[in-house]
Amino acid sequence: MTGLPVAGGDGTLEDRFGTGTASAGRGIVRAKTGTLTGVTALAGVVTTADGRLLVFATMSNGRSPADVRPRLDTFAATLGACGCR
């Protein structure tokens, strides 16, 4: 896990998770990005509000990466707000 980029901190996530609801993921999401023609993905881990570690994988097909990336970031950040205990 320590090798995964940190949202808003370094690597391929350095310039992401900076605006809107996705900004809640800064520092708590660690993930790997992936982009092919017409495919955008984000997979990694997020620490929830109650301290649990969740694993997630998301992928979009047939949409522009510029449209999809903010949505995937928001999804991962929203997971971090989960507090189920």
N, C-alpha and C positions, 0 to 999 in steps of 0.2 A: 504493500500500500504506500509506503513512503516514496516509492518511485513514481507515483501518479502525480500529475500537475494539480496544484491547488487553485480553486476558483478565485479569480481576481488576484492571484499571487505570482504564479510562474508558469513556464511552459506554454502549451497550447491554450491554456485557460487564463493566461495573464490579462488579456484584454476583454475577457467575457465576464458575465455576472456583475456588470457595472451599473445597470439601470433598471428601473421599474421593480417588479416583484422578484426578479431574478437576483437582485442585489443582496437579498437575504441569504443567498448561497455562498457569498464570499467567505472564504476561510473554513467552511464546513463541508464543502463538496470537493472530493478528489476524483478525477475522472480522466478517461482517455477519449479523445475525439476521433472521428473517422469520417472521411468524405470521399465519395466516388461520384462519378457523373450521375446525378439524379438521386443520390443516396447520402443521407447525413445521419450520423450516429453519435451517441454519448453514453458511455457506460462507466460505472465506478461505484463509489461508496459515499454516503453522507451520514454525518452524526446528527441524530435527532435532538429536539429540544429536551427530551428526557434522558439523553446520553446513550441511546442505543445506536448501533451501527447498522445501517441498511445498505444492501447491495441493489443496484438498479442497472437496467440496460434499456435504452430507447433507440428507435430507428425510424426514419421517415424516408419514404420512397416517392419520387416523382415531383418533388417541390424544390424550389430554390433554396440553397443553404442559407442565404441571407434572410429568408422568411422563416426557416425552420429553427435555426440555432437559438434565437431568443426564446422560442417556445420550449425547446428541450432544456434550456437553462432554467426557465421558470418552473418546469416540472421537477427538476432535481432540487431546486431551492425550496419548493413547496413540501417535498418529502422531509426536509430538515425541520420544518415547523411541526411535524407530527409529534404528538405526545400522548401515547396510548396507555400509559401506566397510571 
